[in-house]
Amino acid sequence: MDHRVFWVFVSAACLLSLPVYPLVGQTYPLTDEGGLGRVFDGIGGLSGGGATSRLLVNYAEPYRSQILDYMFKPNFGASLHILKVEIGGDAQTTDGTEPSHMHYENDENYFRGYEWWLMKEAKKRNPNITLIALPWAFPGWVGRGKNWPYDFPDVTAAYVVNWILGAKKYHDLDIQYIGIWNERTFDSKYIKVLRNMLDRVGLTDVGIIAADGDWSIANSLITDPHLNDSVQVIGTISWNLVASYYEELPFGRDGLMTAQEPWSGNYVVESPIWITAHSTQFTQPGWTYLKTVGHLSQGGSYVALTDGYGNLTVVIETMAHDHSICIRPPLPPFNVTSQNATFQLKGSFASIKELQVWRSHFDFKSKKHLLFDKLTPVKLLDGLFTLNLAEDEVYTLTTIRTGQKGSFPEPPPSARFPKAYKDNFDIRNPPFSEAPNFADQTGVFEYYINLTDPGPHAFTLRQVVTERPITWAADSDQTVSVIGDYLWQNVTVTCDVFMENVKSGGVFVAVRVDKGGQSIRSAKGVFFWVFANGLYRVTNDLAGQTVLAEGASGTGVFGWYNLSLSVKGQSASGILDGRQLWKIAEVSAPKNGWAAIGTQSFELAQFDNFAVLAE
């Protein structure tokens, strides 16, 4: 089997460049004489791995639709051919957690999270977009007590297949490919079980991508015919689709574009949107690469593709090595200098008389970049055209005339998270399972309707993960969701809390939380805990190792309590149900960070009437 490969940008924060191998002369042939090369499967972006689109869903219109148009609308912006999403596993997978469709083995819900919505929005704009999914993590029950998802391949495969079936049944979404977790390891037995199960339930058209981001599986495909027949694609993809998470989390602003301020409506159309457009607006999946593609003699590369019906698109880049550092694995050293390059069209392309020209030029000294500019068409004489290529440029020359640099009026100006913010979670039919602006880092905090309590706490936010998930990330033993402005210093946060764990229940509110994402385990801040055993504790870290104060609280299980935590300068105090419980005069670090709520373990607990006031 000739396994297809998704050739795409590996990281959205930089531009694709290739190592240089000198060629003799300055003329480069472009021809289909002697046949064509690989089939082009498209260029795409990844939402997830993890929680990278978290803040996007909270944007008001028209800004949310504008952001989506820049990513998915054909002939407008990035015009993506592929959307890959995370199958949420209730676990930290880089910048946060995404909820699973099966928190427990007997639990199925195909309306949690935002990836369903995102896929449908992408399909609205491009009905032909290819949909890919991959689980980066799994609920703990999948591993049957082990932090590994492959010891029981039937269980794991059923979990994934259920998600694919649910996508179709509840959202009319056809998933074309399913990826194999994780990028450093693959399990051939599981791949075969998954392939057999997909086929058995009628999902024969769903291809398997393995191992996602790790091409070492190619050797195994050669030696194992059954494995070879089970895998359709070896691939990589651009991470991440849109930087829609708090910037101070890992890999801040590392997306095709940035949309991290739903409270202001501000977003930024970053350069990768337009560099992606250089290819996506002038090609389509099913086009074919010419064999005559390669490297320029003075650095840079060129590729050419055809639709087989006379259209031709040539993409040329001369990005310097220093401006291609986000490619993984890292590129070997190379140099790029200004050069004249002549291209000779031959074969069925020899009769082309004119090509449309689009150009991007990066000036990293002045920071004044020219992105996706439409230039005067180039006239060909005897199939020849010549370009003067400077360093850090991208050109597209094409017979396609439908390209467009889409635009909207400027979005609202950037603004910090509001200093006064509150949420009572009183939404009967929330559009998404998570409350706006809360970014779950360990555990999952979902809207909850308490049907047995018609009183003031009928609608709450509930932490629902009760078993440690299977994840590769360094998550914490405690669950935590952060919110607000990372620069906050002097803050008061209040929240009603309700513990449901009889033996060892514990909940907290916190301020100045200084870490999240993969670093959440080592987060510091000021944490005010109360426990079901009638005690309280104040700690300087999420792990609870540095205790600043402790004592009796009188708190218990199945009762509502109001916590208030204030920190100003080095002074901190805590109030329980209107009475001051403790005060500390020396809190030296950290100096700033987010507000947060959470629990002392993976346990059920509820939160209501959250409010924060910052100076």
C-alpha positions in Angstrom: 0.0 0.0 0.0 1.3 3.5 -0.9 0.5 5.3 2.4 -0.5 8.9 1.9 1.1 11.6 3.9 -0.5 14.9 5.0 2.2 17.5 4.1 1.4 20.5 6.2 3.0 23.1 8.5 4.0 21.4 11.7 3.7 24.5 13.9 1.6 27.5 13.1 3.8 30.0 14.7 6.4 29.8 11.9 6.7 29.3 8.2 7.6 26.2 6.3 11.2 26.0 5.0 13.3 23.1 3.8 17.0 22.3 4.0 19.0 23.4 1.0 20.9 21.1 -1.5 22.6 23.1 -4.2 21.5 22.7 -7.8 23.6 23.5 -10.9 22.4 26.6 -12.8 19.5 29.0 -12.2 16.7 27.5 -14.4 14.2 25.1 -12.9 11.9 22.9 -15.1 8.2 22.4 -14.2 6.7 19.6 -16.2 4.4 16.6 -16.1 6.5 14.8 -18.7 7.4 11.4 -17.2 4.4 11.4 -14.9 3.3 13.1 -11.7 4.2 12.7 -8.1 2.2 12.3 -4.9 -1.5 13.2 -4.5 -2.0 16.3 -2.4 -4.4 15.6 0.6 -4.6 19.2 1.8 -3.5 21.6 4.5 -5.2 21.8 7.9 -5.1 22.9 11.5 -5.6 21.3 14.8 -8.1 22.3 17.5 -7.1 20.5 20.7 -4.0 18.9 22.2 -5.3 20.5 24.3 -8.1 23.0 24.9 -6.6 25.4 22.4 -10.0 26.7 21.2 -11.4 27.2 24.7 -12.0 30.9 24.6 -13.2 31.1 20.9 -16.7 29.8 21.8 -17.3 32.8 24.1 -16.8 35.5 21.5 -19.9 37.5 20.7 -21.1 37.9 17.1 -20.1 39.1 14.6 -16.5 38.5 15.8 -16.8 34.8 16.3 -18.0 34.3 12.8 -15.3 36.5 11.4 -12.6 34.4 13.1 -14.2 31.3 11.7 -14.3 32.8 8.2 -10.6 33.6 8.4 -9.8 30.0 9.1 -12.4 28.0 7.0 -14.1 30.1 4.4 -12.8 29.2 0.9 -11.0 32.0 -1.0 -10.9 34.3 2.0 -8.2 33.5 4.5 -6.4 30.3 5.4 -9.2 28.4 3.6 -8.2 25.2 5.3 -8.8 21.9 3.6 -8.6 19.8 6.9 -9.8 20.2 10.5 -8.4 17.9 13.1 -10.0 17.9 16.6 -9.2 16.4 19.9 -11.5 13.6 21.3 -11.7 15.0 24.8 -10.3 12.7 27.5 -11.1 14.7 30.7 -7.3 15.3 31.0 -4.7 17.9 30.7 -3.1 17.7 27.3 -1.1 20.9 27.0 -3.1 24.0 27.7 -6.1 22.5 29.4 -8.6 19.7 29.5 -11.4 18.8 27.1 -14.4 16.8 28.3 -14.9 13.2 27.3 -18.1 11.9 25.7 -17.8 9.1 28.3 -16.8 10.3 31.7 -17.6 6.8 33.0 -18.1 3.4 31.2 -21.9 3.6 31.3 -22.0 7.3 30.4 -22.4 8.7 26.9 -23.0 12.3 26.1 -22.2 13.7 22.6 -22.9 17.4 23.4 -20.0 18.1 25.8 -17.3 20.5 24.8 -17.0 22.7 21.7 -15.3 20.5 19.1 -18.7 19.3 17.7 -19.7 22.9 17.2 -16.4 23.8 15.6 -16.6 20.9 13.1 -20.1 22.0 12.1 -19.0 25.6 11.7 -16.1 24.5 9.5 -18.5 22.4 7.4 -20.9 25.3 7.0 -18.1 27.2 5.3 -16.5 24.4 3.4 -18.7 21.3 3.0 -15.8 19.4 1.6 -13.5 19.9 4.5 -11.8 16.7 5.7 -12.4 15.9 9.4 -9.8 14.1 11.5 -10.0 13.2 15.2 -7.5 12.0 17.8 -7.6 11.2 21.5 -4.6 12.6 23.3 -5.9 11.3 26.6 -8.5 8.9 28.0 -10.8 8.7 31.0 -9.3 6.5 33.7 -11.8 3.7 33.3 -10.4 2.9 29.8 -7.1 1.8 31.3 -8.7 -0.5 33.9 -6.6 1.0 36.7 -3.4 1.6 34.6 -2.1 4.8 33.1 -2.0 3.2 29.7 -4.8 2.9 27.1 -3.6 -0.1 25.1 -3.6 -3.1 27.6 -7.3 -3.5 26.8 -7.5 -2.7 23.1 -11.1 -3.7 22.7 -12.2 -1.2 25.4 -10.1 1.6 23.9 -11.3 0.9 20.4 -14.9 0.8 21.4 -14.5 4.2 23.2 -13.1 5.8 20.0 -15.6 4.1 17.7 -18.5 5.3 19.9 -17.3 8.9 19.4 -17.2 8.5 15.6 -20.7 7.0 15.6 -21.9 9.8 17.9 -20.5 12.4 15.6 -22.7 11.0 12.8 -25.8 10.2 14.8 -26.1 13.5 16.8 -24.3 16.0 14.6 -24.4 14.5 11.1 -20.6 14.7 10.9 -18.6 12.2 8.9 -15.1 11.6 10.4 -12.8 10.6 7.6 -9.7 9.8 9.6 -8.9 8.7 13.2 -5.5 9.2 14.7 -3.5 7.0 17.0 -2.3 8.4 20.4 0.6 9.2 21.0 3.3 10.8 18.9 6.1 8.8 20.5 4.5 5.4 20.8 2.1 3.2 18.9 0.6 -0.2 19.6 0.2 -2.4 16.6 -2.3 -4.7 18.3 -4.6 -1.8 19.1 -4.4 -0.5 15.6 -5.5 -3.8 14.2 -8.3 -4.1 16.7 -9.5 -0.6 15.9 -9.4 -1.3 12.1 -11.4 -4.5 12.6 -14.0 -2.8 14.9 -14.4 0.2 12.4 -15.0 -2.3 9.6 -17.4 -4.3 11.7 -19.7 -1.4 12.4 -19.7 -0.2 8.8 -17.0 2.5 9.1 -14.9 1.1 6.4 -14.3 4.5 4.9 -12.7 5.8 8.1 -8.9 5.8 7.6 -6.4 5.3 10.4 -3.5 7.8 10.8 -0.6 6.2 12.7 1.4 7.1 14.6 0.4 10.7 14.7 3.5 12.8 14.2 5.9 9.9 14.4 6.9 8.4 11.0 9.0 5.6 12.6 6.0 3.3 12.2 6.9 3.1 8.5 9.4 0.4 9.3 6.8 -1.7 11.1 4.4 -1.3 8.1 7.0 -2.8 5.8 7.4 -5.9 8.0 3.8 -6.4 9.2 1.3 -6.9 6.3 -1.8 -6.8 8.6 -0.6 -3.6 10.2 0.1 -2.2 6.7 -3.4 -3.0 5.6 -4.8 -1.3 8.8 -3.1 2.1 8.3 -4.0 4.5 5.6 -2.0 7.6 6.4 1.3 8.6 8.1 0.9 12.3 8.9 1.6 15.6 10.7 -0.5 18.7 11.0 -0.3 22.4 12.0 -0.7 23.0 15.8 -2.6 24.9 16.7 -5.6 26.1 14.7 -6.3 29.3 16.7 -4.6 30.5 19.9 -7.7 30.8 21.9 -6.4 30.2 25.4 -4.8 32.4 28.0 -1.6 33.7 26.6 0.5 32.8 29.7 -0.4 29.2 29.3 2.2 27.1 27.4 2.8 28.0 23.8 0.9 31.3 24.0 -0.1 32.9 20.6 1.1 29.7 18.9 -1.8 29.5 16.4 -2.6 30.3 12.8 -4.3 33.4 14.4 -5.0 34.7 17.9 -8.4 35.0 19.5 -7.8 35.1 23.3 -10.1 38.0 24.4 -13.8 37.1 24.1 -14.5 39.8 26.7 -13.2 42.5 24.4 -13.9 41.0 21.0 -10.4 41.6 19.8 -8.6 39.1 17.6 -5.4 39.2 15.5 -5.1 37.7 12.0 -1.5 36.5 12.3 0.9 35.9 9.3 0.4 32.1 9.2 -3.2 32.7 8.0 -1.8 34.3 4.8 1.1 32.0 4.4 -1.3 29.1 4.5 -3.5 30.9 1.9 -0.5 30.8 -0.5 -1.2 27.1 -0.9 -4.8 26.5 0.2 -6.5 29.1 -2.0 -4.9 27.8 -5.2 -5.0 24.0 -4.7 -7.5 21.4 -3.5 -7.2 17.9 -2.1 -6.9 15.6 -5.1 -4.4 17.8 -6.9 -1.1 16.2 -7.7 2.5 17.3 -7.1 4.8 17.5 -10.0 7.9 15.4 -9.7 10.0 18.4 -10.8 10.1 20.2 -7.5 13.0 20.8 -5.1 15.4 23.4 -3.8 16.7 26.7 -5.1 20.5 27.0 -5.6 20.8 29.9 -3.2 18.4 28.6 -0.6 14.7 28.1 -0.4 12.4 25.6 -2.1 9.6 25.3 -4.6 6.7 23.0 -5.2 4.2 22.8 -8.0 0.8 21.1 -8.2 -1.8 20.5 -10.9 -5.5 19.5 -11.0 -4.9 17.4 -14.1 -7.1 19.7 -16.2 -4.5 22.3 -17.1 -4.3 24.3 -13.9 -0.9 24.8 -12.3 0.1 26.3 -9.0 3.7 27.0 -8.0 4.6 28.0 -4.4 8.1 29.3 -3.8 9.7 30.2 -0.4 13.0 31.6 0.7 12.6 31.7 4.5 15.8 31.9 6.5 16.7 29.2 8.9 16.3 31.6 11.9 12.7 32.2 10.8 11.9 28.5 10.5 12.8 27.4 14.0 9.3 26.0 14.9 9.5 23.1 12.5 9.7 19.8 14.3 12.0 18.0 14.1 14.4 21.0 13.8 15.9 21.7 10.4 19.6 21.2 9.7 21.6 24.5 9.1 21.2 26.2 5.8 21.7 29.6 4.2 19.4 31.7 2.0 20.5 34.7 -0.1 18.8 36.8 -2.7 18.7 35.2 -6.2 17.2 35.3 -9.6 15.3 32.1 -10.4 14.0 31.2 -13.9 11.3 28.6 -14.2 10.7 26.7 -17.5 7.2 25.3 -18.0 7.2 22.2 -20.2 4.9 19.3 -21.1 1.2 20.2 -20.9 2.0 23.5 -19.2 4.1 24.8 -22.0 1.2 26.7 -23.5 0.4 28.7 -20.4 0.8 32.4 -21.3 0.0 34.1 -17.9 0.2 33.4 -14.2 -1.5 35.2 -11.3 1.1 36.3 -8.7 0.7 36.6 -4.9 3.6 37.6 -2.7 4.5 37.8 1.0 7.6 39.6 2.2 8.9 39.6 5.8 11.0 42.4 7.1 11.9 41.2 10.6 14.0 44.4 11.3 11.2 46.9 10.8 8.4 44.4 11.6 6.6 45.7 8.6 5.5 42.7 6.6 3.7 42.6 3.3 1.4 39.6 3.4 -0.5 38.0 0.6 -0.3 40.9 -1.8 -1.7 40.4 -5.3 0.8 41.6 -7.9 0.6 42.2 -11.6 0.2 38.9 -13.5 3.4 37.6 -15.0 3.6 37.1 -18.8 5.4 33.9 -20.0 7.5 33.8 -23.1 8.1 30.3 -24.4 7.0 29.0 -21.1 9.6 30.9 -19.2 9.3 33.4 -16.2 12.0 34.8 -13.9 11.7 36.1 -10.4 14.1 38.1 -8.2 13.7 36.4 -4.9 14.8 38.2 -1.7 15.3 36.5 1.6 12.2 35.7 3.6 9.6 35.7 0.8 6.8 33.5 -0.3 5.4 33.5 -3.8 2.5 31.8 -5.4 2.2 31.8 -9.2 -1.0 30.2 -10.5 -3.6 29.8 -13.2 -6.3 30.1 -10.5 -8.0 33.5 -10.5 -10.3 33.2 -7.5 -7.7 34.1 -4.8 -8.8 36.8 -2.3 -7.3 38.5 0.7 -10.5 38.6 2.8 -11.0 41.3 5.4 -13.5 42.6 7.9 -13.6 46.0 9.7 -11.1 46.2 12.5 -12.2 44.3 15.6 -12.6 46.1 18.9 -9.3 47.2 20.6 -7.5 44.8 22.9 -8.5 45.0 26.6 -7.5 43.2 29.8 -10.0 40.8 31.5 -12.6 42.9 33.4 -11.6 43.7 36.9 -15.1 43.1 38.2 -16.5 39.8 37.0 -19.3 37.5 38.2 -21.2 34.4 37.1 -24.1 32.6 38.8 -24.2 29.8 36.2 -28.0 30.2 36.0 -28.4 28.9 32.4 -31.1 26.3 31.7 -29.9 25.4 28.2 -26.3 26.5 27.9 -24.8 26.5 24.4 -21.7 24.8 25.7 -21.0 22.5 28.7 -18.3 24.8 30.2 -18.9 28.2 31.7 -17.4 31.2 29.8 -13.8 32.1 30.4 -13.1 29.2 32.9 -10.1 27.3 31.6 -10.0 23.8 33.1 -6.5 22.7 33.8 -7.1 19.4 35.7 -10.6 17.9 36.0 -13.7 19.1 34.1 -16.1 21.8 35.4 -19.5 21.6 33.7 -22.8 23.3 34.0 -25.1 21.3 36.3 -28.8 21.4 37.0 -29.7 20.0 40.5 -33.2 18.6 39.9 -33.6 17.9 43.7 -32.9 21.5 44.7 -35.2 24.1 43.2 -33.7 26.8 45.4 -30.9 29.3 44.8 -28.4 26.6 44.0 -30.4 24.8 41.3 -27.9 25.8 38.6 -24.2 25.3 39.5 -20.8 24.5 38.0 -19.8 21.0 38.9 -16.4 19.2 38.9 -17.3 15.8 37.4 -14.1 13.7 37.0 -13.8 11.2 39.8 -10.8 9.1 38.6 -7.4 10.2 37.4 -7.4 10.2 33.5 -4.8 8.5 31.3 -2.6 11.3 30.1 1.0 11.9 29.1 1.0 15.4 30.7 2.2 16.3 34.2 -1.3 17.0 35.5 -2.0 17.6 39.2 -3.6 15.5 41.9 -6.0 18.3 42.5 -8.6 19.6 40.0 -8.4 23.3 39.1 -9.9 25.7 36.6 -8.4 29.2 36.2 -9.9 32.4 35.0 -9.1 36.1 34.7 -6.0 38.2 34.2 -2.6 36.7 34.8 -1.3 40.2 35.9 -3.8 40.5 38.7 -2.1 41.1 42.1 -4.6 42.6 44.6 -7.7 40.5 44.2 -10.8 39.4 46.1 -12.6 36.2 44.9 -15.8 34.9 46.4 -17.7 31.7 45.6 -20.3 29.4 47.1 -19.0 25.8 47.4 -20.6 22.4 48.0 -18.7 19.2 48.8 -20.0 15.8 47.8 -17.2 13.5 48.9 -18.1 12.2 52.4 -14.8 10.8 53.5 -12.2 13.3 52.1 -14.1 16.1 50.3 -12.2 19.4 49.9 -12.6 22.5 47.7 -10.7 25.8 47.3 -10.8 29.2 45.8 -7.4 30.8 44.9 -5.7 33.9 43.5 -2.3 34.6 42.0 -2.2 31.2 40.4 1.0 31.4 38.4 1.1 28.3 36.3 -1.2 26.2 34.1 -1.2 23.7 31.3 1.6 21.1 31.5 3.1 23.0 34.4 -0.1 22.9 36.6 1.3 20.4 39.1 3.9 23.0 40.3 1.5 26.0 40.4 1.9 28.4 43.2 -0.5 31.0 44.5 -2.7 31.6 47.6 -5.2 28.7 48.0 -8.0 28.8 50.6 -9.3 25.3 51.2 -12.2 24.0 53.3 -12.8 20.3 53.9 -15.6 18.0 54.7 -13.9 17.0 58.0 -14.5 20.4 59.5 -11.0 21.9 58.8 -9.6 24.7 56.6 -6.1 25.2 55.3 -4.3 28.1 53.4 -1.4 27.0 51.2 1.0 28.7 48.9 0.8 26.0 46.3 -1.7 23.8 44.6 -0.1 20.7 45.9 -0.6 21.9 49.4 3.0 21.4 50.5 3.5 24.9 51.9 0.9 25.6 54.6 0.4 29.2 55.6 -2.4 28.7 58.1 -4.9 26.0 59.2 -7.5 25.3 61.8 -11.2 24.5 62.4 -13.8 25.6 59.9 -16.9 23.7 60.9 -17.5 22.7 57.2 -19.0 19.4 56.2 -20.4 17.5 53.3 -23.7 18.3 51.5 -23.9 21.9 52.7 -23.4 25.2 50.9 -20.7 27.6 52.2 -19.5 31.0 51.0 -15.8 31.5 50.7 -14.1 34.8 50.3 -10.3 35.2 49.7 -8.6 38.6 49.6 -5.0 39.3 48.8 -3.4 42.8 48.8 0.3 43.2 48.7 1.7 40.7 51.2 -1.5 40.5 53.2 -4.2 37.8 52.8 -7.4 37.0 54.6 -10.2 34.5 54.3 -13.9 34.7 55.2 -16.3 31.8 55.7 -20.0 32.6 55.6 -19.4 36.2 56.6 -16.9 35.7 59.4 -13.2 36.1 59.1 -11.5 32.8 59.6 -7.8 33.7 59.1 -5.4 36.5 58.2 -1.8 36.4 57.1 0.6 39.3 57.0 3.4 37.9 54.9 2.6 36.4 51.5 5.7 37.2 49.4 5.1 35.1 46.3 3.9 34.8 43.7 3.3 38.4 42.8 0.5 37.9 40.3 -1.6 35.2 38.6 -5.1 34.0 37.8 -8.1 33.4 40.0 -9.1 29.7 40.4 -11.5 27.2 41.8 -11.0 23.5 42.4 -11.0 20.4 44.5 -8.4 18.5 46.5 -8.8 15.3 44.5 -10.8 13.9 41.6 -14.1 14.2 43.3 -17.6 15.6 42.7 -18.1 19.2 44.0 -20.2 22.2 43.1 -19.5 25.9 42.8 -22.0 28.8 42.5 -22.2 32.6 42.5 -18.5 33.1 41.5 -17.3 36.7 41.7 -13.9 38.4 41.5 -12.9 42.0 42.1 -9.4 43.1 41.2 -7.7 46.5 41.9 
